[in-house]
Amino acid sequence: MIRERSISVHPHLEEQIKQKREEMIAVAMKEGIHSMNTLHISQDLDQLLNEQQWMRNQVITLK
C-alpha cells in the first residue's frame, strides 16, 4: 500500500517563499516594480519556487 505524502514538501522552504514574497512586495511598493532590488528579490523568489516545484515532482515520482 502506498501512503499519501503531503504536498507540503518542506515547511522551512515554504516559510522562506512566504518571507521572500512579502519582501518583494514591500520593496516593489517602496521602490517600484522595475527597481533593481525588486528584480533581484524576484529572481531569488523564482529560485525558491523552482526548488519547491522540483521537490514536489520528486514526491510525485515516488508515489
C-alpha positions in Angstrom: 0.0 0.0 0.0 1.3 3.4 -1.0 1.0 6.1 1.7 -0.1 9.5 0.5 2.5 12.1 1.1 1.7 15.7 1.8 2.3 18.1 -1.0 3.8 20.4 1.6 7.4 19.1 1.0 9.4 21.2 3.3 7.9 23.7 5.8 11.1 25.7 6.0 11.2 26.2 2.3 7.5 27.3 2.3 8.3 29.9 5.0 11.3 31.2 3.0 9.0 31.6 0.0 6.4 33.4 2.1 9.0 35.8 3.5 10.7 36.4 0.2 7.3 37.2 -1.4 6.5 39.6 1.4 9.9 41.3 1.0 9.4 41.6 -2.8 6.0 43.2 -2.4 7.3 45.7 0.2 10.3 46.7 -1.9 8.2 47.0 -5.0 5.8 49.3 -3.2 8.6 51.4 -1.9 11.0 51.4 -5.0 8.7 50.4 -7.8 8.3 47.1 -9.7 11.1 48.0 -12.1 13.8 48.7 -9.5 16.9 46.5 -9.4 16.2 45.5 -5.8 12.7 44.3 -6.8 14.2 42.4 -9.7 16.8 40.7 -7.6 14.3 39.7 -4.9 12.0 38.4 -7.7 14.8 36.2 -9.0 15.5 34.9 -5.6 11.8 34.0 -5.2 11.9 32.3 -8.6 14.7 30.1 -7.4 12.9 29.1 -4.3 9.7 28.4 -6.2 11.7 26.3 -8.7 13.2 24.3 -5.8 9.8 23.8 -4.3 8.4 22.5 -7.7 11.4 20.2 -8.1 10.8 18.7 -4.6 7.1 18.2 -5.3 7.9 16.5 -8.6 10.2 14.1 -6.7 7.4 13.3 -4.2 5.0 12.6 -7.1 7.6 10.4 -8.8 8.0 8.3 -5.6 4.2 7.6 -5.4 
